[in-house]
Amino acid sequence: KRMEALEVHGAVAAVHHFWLRSFCDVYLETAKRSLQDPSLASETRWTLLSCSDLGLKLLAPFAPFLAEEL
């Protein structure tokens, strides 16, 4: 929504919030325990891959070289 409204600062803040607060702080910390359980590891890896892919797609317009490298 922020990109459509050409609010670049708001869009960057939303991407930053996703990476640091939602993905790293919450999901990665929660996923550590799930990755140790063989019955949940496959699902957890798939979710990590999906979230990482989404995060890189969100990052690409602002830092294309960084997103490409990651």
Contacts in CASP RR format, 6 or more apart in sequence:
PFRMAT RR
TARGET T0000
AUTHOR 0000-0000-0000
METHOD contacts of the structure
MODEL  1
KRMEALEVHGAVAAVHHFWLRSFCDVYLETAKRSLQDPSLASETRWTLLS
CSDLGLKLLAPFAPFLAEEL
2 8 0 8 1.000
2 10 0 8 1.000
2 11 0 8 1.000
2 14 0 8 1.000
3 11 0 8 1.000
3 61 0 8 1.000
8 62 0 8 1.000
11 61 0 8 1.000
11 62 0 8 1.000
12 62 0 8 1.000
14 58 0 8 1.000
15 55 0 8 1.000
15 58 0 8 1.000
15 59 0 8 1.000
15 62 0 8 1.000
18 55 0 8 1.000
18 58 0 8 1.000
19 55 0 8 1.000
19 59 0 8 1.000
23 51 0 8 1.000
23 52 0 8 1.000
23 55 0 8 1.000
27 47 0 8 1.000
27 48 0 8 1.000
27 51 0 8 1.000
28 48 0 8 1.000
31 44 0 8 1.000
31 47 0 8 1.000
31 48 0 8 1.000
34 40 0 8 1.000
34 41 0 8 1.000
34 43 0 8 1.000
34 44 0 8 1.000
35 41 0 8 1.000
35 44 0 8 1.000
35 45 0 8 1.000
56 67 0 8 1.000
56 70 0 8 1.000
57 67 0 8 1.000
59 66 0 8 1.000
59 67 0 8 1.000
59 70 0 8 1.000
60 67 0 8 1.000
60 68 0 8 1.000
END
